[in-house]
Amino acid sequence: MTDELKKISKKLSKVLKKDRYDHTLGVMYTSAALAMCYGADVQKAMTAGLLHDCGKYLSSKEQIHFCEKKKITLTESELEMPALVHAKLGAYLARHEYDINDEEILNAITYHTTGRPDMTLLEKIVYIADYIEPNRKEIPGLAAIRKIVFTDIDKAVCMSAGSTVRYLKNGGKAVDPMTINTYNFYKKKEE
């Protein structure tokens, strides 16, 4: 871990709850492993993985208030589903609190929750690392996604997005249109 990452990690360990911090480290290391597998920039992957949930030190209500105060535009879906807000907030904090100016890293943080059609490799890495990291509770399909991700990241993204859409719909919960678009894009790639 570079000195910069150590500094970020130390700061995060003070503001995030222990479980969230452990998850963050899991995403950082999983992102690094995927970056090595696919020839992506390992330091960028580790940085984005480490910072992906940096906005989760605030409650959902506080996240929305912070975004309003800082003029961070939230979609209707994000306001209806506050669990999504931390992604945009995280990108803002990464830039303004952790001095990250790399747009690729900031986009990976922004899209780690919903994904988006035609993601960059780094975006896919952080998106899927968040889903599969070792601290995640076992959910249906997780083992299959963990198995395939190191040979076909697009298929893993498709499986993950599909699983998220099904889980939310089956639970009678709203699904962000971006997650549906992500699933449809990667499903079409599979055909």
C-alpha positions as CSV (number, residue, x, y, z in Angstrom):
1,M,0.0,0.0,0.0
2,T,1.4,3.4,-1.0
3,D,1.9,6.2,1.6
4,E,-1.1,8.0,0.0
5,L,-3.3,5.0,0.4
6,K,-2.1,4.5,4.0
7,K,-3.0,8.1,4.8
8,I,-6.5,7.7,3.2
9,S,-7.0,4.3,5.0
10,K,-6.1,5.8,8.4
11,K,-8.5,8.7,7.9
12,L,-11.3,6.3,6.8
13,S,-10.7,4.0,9.8
14,K,-11.5,7.0,12.1
15,V,-14.8,8.0,10.4
16,L,-16.3,4.7,9.2
17,K,-17.9,2.1,11.4
18,K,-15.7,-1.0,11.8
19,D,-17.8,-3.2,9.6
20,R,-17.9,-0.6,6.9
21,Y,-14.2,-0.1,7.1
22,D,-13.5,-3.8,6.9
23,H,-15.8,-4.0,3.8
24,T,-13.8,-1.1,2.3
25,L,-10.5,-2.9,2.8
26,G,-12.1,-6.0,1.2
27,V,-13.2,-4.0,-1.8
28,M,-9.8,-2.3,-2.1
29,Y,-7.9,-5.7,-2.1
30,T,-10.5,-7.4,-4.4
31,S,-10.2,-4.4,-6.8
32,A,-6.4,-4.9,-6.7
33,A,-6.7,-8.6,-7.6
34,L,-9.1,-7.9,-10.4
35,A,-6.9,-5.1,-11.7
36,M,-3.9,-7.5,-11.8
37,C,-6.0,-10.1,-13.5
38,Y,-7.2,-7.7,-16.3
39,G,-4.1,-5.5,-16.6
40,A,-5.7,-2.4,-15.2
41,D,-3.9,0.2,-13.0
42,V,-3.6,-1.5,-9.6
43,Q,-3.1,1.8,-7.7
44,K,-6.1,3.4,-9.3
45,A,-8.2,0.3,-8.5
46,M,-7.0,0.3,-4.9
47,T,-7.7,4.0,-4.5
48,A,-11.2,3.7,-6.0
49,G,-11.9,0.6,-3.9
50,L,-10.7,2.2,-0.7
51,L,-12.8,5.4,-1.3
52,H,-16.0,3.8,-2.8
53,D,-18.0,4.1,0.5
54,C,-16.3,7.2,2.0
55,G,-19.6,9.0,2.0
56,K,-21.2,6.3,4.3
57,Y,-19.9,8.0,7.4
58,L,-23.1,10.1,7.3
59,S,-26.7,8.8,7.7
60,S,-28.9,8.8,4.5
61,K,-30.6,12.0,5.6
62,E,-27.3,13.7,6.3
63,Q,-26.0,12.5,2.9
64,I,-28.9,14.1,1.1
65,H,-28.5,17.3,3.1
66,F,-24.8,17.4,2.3
67,C,-25.5,17.0,-1.4
68,E,-28.1,19.8,-1.3
69,K,-25.6,22.1,0.5
70,K,-22.8,21.3,-2.0
71,K,-25.1,21.5,-5.0
72,I,-24.5,17.8,-5.9
73,T,-27.4,16.9,-8.3
74,L,-29.4,13.9,-7.2
75,T,-31.8,12.0,-9.4
76,E,-35.4,11.3,-8.5
77,S,-34.4,7.6,-7.9
78,E,-31.6,8.7,-5.6
79,L,-34.0,10.8,-3.5
80,E,-36.4,7.8,-3.4
81,M,-33.7,5.3,-2.6
82,P,-31.2,7.2,-0.3
83,A,-28.9,4.1,-0.2
84,L,-27.7,5.2,-3.7
85,V,-26.7,8.8,-2.6
86,H,-23.3,7.8,-1.1
87,A,-21.9,7.1,-4.5
88,K,-22.1,10.6,-5.8
89,L,-21.3,12.0,-2.4
90,G,-18.3,9.7,-2.2
91,A,-16.9,11.0,-5.6
92,Y,-17.3,14.5,-4.3
93,L,-15.5,13.7,-1.0
94,A,-12.8,11.8,-2.8
95,R,-12.1,15.0,-4.8
96,H,-12.5,17.6,-2.1
97,E,-11.5,15.8,1.1
98,Y,-9.0,13.2,-0.2
99,D,-7.5,15.2,-3.1
100,I,-8.3,12.7,-5.8
101,N,-8.5,14.4,-9.2
102,D,-8.4,11.4,-11.5
103,E,-11.7,11.3,-13.3
104,E,-11.5,7.6,-13.9
105,I,-11.2,6.9,-10.1
106,L,-14.0,9.4,-9.4
107,N,-16.3,7.8,-12.0
108,A,-15.6,4.3,-10.6
109,I,-16.8,5.7,-7.2
110,T,-19.8,7.4,-8.7
111,Y,-21.0,4.2,-10.5
112,H,-20.1,1.5,-8.0
113,T,-23.6,1.1,-6.8
114,T,-25.8,1.2,-10.0
115,G,-23.2,0.5,-12.6
116,R,-23.9,2.0,-16.0
117,P,-23.9,0.8,-19.6
118,D,-20.5,0.4,-21.2
119,M,-18.5,0.9,-18.1
120,T,-14.7,1.4,-18.2
121,L,-12.6,-1.5,-16.9
122,L,-11.9,0.4,-13.7
123,E,-15.7,1.1,-13.2
124,K,-16.4,-2.6,-13.7
125,I,-13.7,-3.7,-11.3
126,V,-14.9,-1.5,-8.4
127,Y,-18.6,-2.3,-9.2
128,I,-18.0,-6.0,-9.0
129,A,-15.4,-5.9,-6.2
130,D,-18.0,-4.2,-4.0
131,Y,-20.4,-7.1,-4.8
132,I,-18.0,-10.0,-4.3
133,E,-15.5,-8.9,-1.6
134,P,-14.8,-11.6,1.0
135,N,-16.7,-9.9,3.9
136,R,-20.0,-10.0,1.9
137,K,-22.7,-12.3,3.4
138,E,-23.5,-15.3,1.2
139,I,-26.4,-14.5,-1.1
140,P,-27.9,-16.6,-3.9
141,G,-25.6,-16.5,-7.0
142,L,-22.6,-14.9,-5.2
143,A,-20.4,-18.0,-5.4
144,A,-21.1,-18.3,-9.2
145,I,-20.2,-14.7,-9.7
146,R,-17.0,-15.0,-7.6
147,K,-16.0,-18.0,-9.8
148,I,-16.6,-16.4,-13.1
149,V,-15.3,-12.8,-12.4
150,F,-11.7,-13.7,-13.0
151,T,-12.4,-15.1,-16.5
152,D,-15.3,-13.0,-17.7
153,I,-15.8,-9.7,-15.9
154,D,-18.7,-8.6,-18.3
155,K,-20.6,-11.8,-17.5
156,A,-20.0,-11.2,-13.8
157,V,-21.3,-7.6,-14.1
158,C,-24.4,-8.9,-15.9
159,M,-25.0,-11.6,-13.3
160,S,-24.6,-9.1,-10.5
161,A,-26.8,-6.4,-12.0
162,G,-29.4,-9.1,-12.8
163,S,-29.3,-10.5,-9.3
164,T,-29.7,-6.9,-7.8
165,V,-32.7,-6.2,-10.1
166,R,-34.4,-9.5,-9.2
167,Y,-33.7,-9.1,-5.4
168,L,-35.2,-5.6,-5.4
169,K,-38.2,-6.4,-7.5
170,N,-39.0,-9.6,-5.6
171,G,-38.8,-7.6,-2.3
172,G,-41.2,-5.1,-3.7
173,K,-38.5,-2.4,-3.7
174,A,-37.8,0.3,-6.3
175,V,-35.0,-0.4,-8.8
176,D,-32.9,2.5,-10.1
177,P,-33.2,2.9,-13.9
178,M,-29.4,2.9,-14.2
179,T,-29.2,-0.5,-12.7
180,I,-31.8,-1.8,-15.1
181,N,-29.9,-0.1,-18.0
182,T,-26.6,-1.7,-16.8
183,Y,-28.2,-5.2,-16.7
184,N,-29.8,-4.8,-20.1
185,F,-26.6,-3.5,-21.7
186,Y,-24.5,-6.4,-20.3
187,K,-27.2,-9.0,-21.0
188,K,-27.2,-7.9,-24.7
189,K,-23.4,-8.2,-24.8
190,E,-23.8,-11.8,-23.7
191,E,-26.2,-12.7,-26.6
